[in-house]
């Protein structure tokens, strides 16, 4: 009696296996894609928080140096910060493009009233108003996009005001 041995040489996937893999990939895409899409927004918000932190730290140092020099109550003063001369208002860093460039690394655009709707092409854009307010806008955004840091030093202020608006980032 001769015995017949069948060898199953099936190679590849069945239709059911392919459908299951496609469903799993679709679920992963639905859950993971929104997370990856928000990475740019999260990065911009983190950059704004970093700039705000840099300004606060620098202001602490500058105010200390102003107080040592007896300039903390003056409308205008000068302080040396790591070899850079920074102008002060009531002991704090005067809001201006020149001062912020000395504190924060990067390239800066000057934003004028005519440029309020034009996206910034450098690392940062700065809109100055009378040495009292600086508004710092990240690259790729316009002032009108409401994605900025508002830095304000009022006369005789006890401390500067920092307001970060990320609603348009």
Secondary structure, DSSP 8 states (H G I E B T S, - for coil): -----------S--HHHHHHHHHHHHHHHHHHHHHHHTHHHHHHHHHHHHHHHHHHHHHHHHHHHHHHHT-TTSSSEEEEETTEEEEEETTEE--SHHHHHHHS-S-EEE--GGGTTS---SSEEEEEETTTEEEEEETT--GGGS-EEEEE--TT-SS-EEEEE-TT-
